[in-house]
Amino acid sequence: MKDRSTNATDAGNVTKVTKVYDNVAEGIIAVYYPRGSLAGNVLRRHSMQVAEAALAVARRVSGPYPDRSFIRFIREAALLHDIGIFRTSAPEIGCTGPHPYVCHGYLGRKILEEHGMPAHAMVCERHVGAGLTAGDIRDLNLPVPVRDMLPQTLEEEIVCFADCFFSKTPAPGGTRHRPEDVIAMLETYGSEKAERFRRWLDRFGPPP
Ligand SMILES: [Fe+2]
């Protein structure tokens, strides 16, 4: 499904490299992604971009007194949501695992469960393609377990929403999509996916 390449509509729409950092998340990322490797560079940059956008949304929905544990969870989960990509085959971003790329969500869930982080793990499983239903998985014949993988909690929704705006690309700065481009891309997988994103856009507003 979506994600790791650029296209004619977003080519050149490069964003600044951000520096959201978290010790817990980096400790786990460092186990699987050596610093300086292509996959490590792509993952860290993408995850920081998603985390910056997700934190902006989290603060917006929190009002003047954000709950610190909520904000911390969003930061950790956004930084870790794609931890499973190294177990997939996406050589253009340095991933040489045996699984199809679409599997990175549920593979990431397994990894974070092994690290004792079951709530973060569900953010991994439920962020792919703006969320998948068991029916989507069957209809699209996706090589993932047939079960509902839709964002359920506010935290899962915010990370999934923020992720929609950013592709993983080796290009310096990564690629940020306009909301209309995200909607057009999601439409190709089903109108209910685009509608889910529209509802998030209405509720959260576009990230700054
Ligand atoms: Fe992502």
Residues whose N, C-alpha, C, O or C-beta is under 5 A from the ligand:
A	BS01	LIG	D82 D163
